[in-house]
Amino acid sequence: MENADSEHKWMELALQLAKAGQGHVEPNPMVGCVIVREGREIGRGFHRKCGEKHAEIEALDACTENPQGATVYVTLEPCCHTGKTPPCVGRLIEAKVQRVVVAQADPFPQVQGGGIEQLQAAGIQVDVGLMQHEARILNAPYLKRVHKQRPWVMAKWAMTLDGKIATRTGESQWISSEASRAIVHEIRGRVDAIVVGSQTAVADNPLLTARPPGPRVATRIVVDSELRVLPDSKLVRSAREFPTLFVAGPKHTAEKAVALEDAGCEVLRLPEEDHCKRLGSLLDELGKRGMTNILVEGGAGLLGGIFDIGEVDEVHVFVGNRIIGGSQALSAINGIGIESMSRAFELTERSSKLLEDDVYVSGRVMKS
């Protein structure tokens, strides 16, 4: 058996491999695998794309020598069911590996410990929990979708040094630098949806695409209760090229909905009068559609509503080197907000860095 330092080294490598699948594998989890024999790596792999080989199979196929008697380090419990690919457990058993070290069990209902049980029944030693915390951080979006049937919500905004996202006249382009905008485009290219409110869609007339394109083509979603966005907007005019969804409330007119649908948009009609309840229903619907990661880009009302219902999981904030002032200038987050500082949202897994003249802060929202 490897010593503790070596065990961590191999699992850390498996986690690094797994991350390479980000944006390609969803709604599947990111998984990495390293096969070790007598202290030497003999095979490695990761899940590259949804529907393709799982990490364990890729690692077994890449082995430079017979894996019989080897130790397998894998970031998630090997699957024991047939989906788009055959189960990994069977191949591990056939390979006669001696031991499987699993970072975390898979809560997916068709697995849920079944893979571990099958390996143990075949006489293979299974150890679970090595670097479990890191594995859970890596696959937090997948875990949220499995447990809550809702996507992982990333909130993004750019603001000035005095916390404004637009001048009093509504002008907002550009608060952040080109380097900051490049990061936003990279994030857009690996999410399932980009969400904005109607005010942002009207004021900025954005295209909401990733440039250059990433591994995923995000659905552009506009939360537009009364369907205010005009048919000649960039979003509507490009709807036949990029999937576009308008989320309407109970007070929209049928004529506006038909016009959008005729232009190639989808209109999702939600009955809730309350803004926050409607946002909750939207997240439920996106979860049903298998979406794992979504990016909420504003405006202030939409961001405030998502924070108010406690569904923001991760933030990306770009602070530009500008001060604009003005009591009528828009702040980044509206909504109801919190009543006391003791309940303020705080970040974990924080990072910050300079991007040209901007400060980029990112992190995950602590959950009670």
Protein Blocks (a to p, Z undefined) as FASTA:
>chain_A
ZZfklmmmmmmmmmmmmmmmgojlpcbdcddddddeehiafbdcddfbghiacfklmmmm
mpcbdfehiacddfbdcdfbdcfbccfklmmmmnopabdcdfbacfbfklnomlmmmmmm
nopacdehihklmmmmmmmmmmmmmmnopacddddddddfkopabdfkopabdfbdfklm
mmmmmmmmmcfbdcddfklmmmnopnkiacdddfbdcddddddfkopacfkbmklmmmmm
pccdddddfkbcfklmmmmmmnopacdddfbfblklmmmmmmmmmmmnopabdcdebdfk
lmmmmmmnopafbdcddddfbdeejjkbccfbgcjopabfklpccdehiacddehjbccd
ddddddZZ
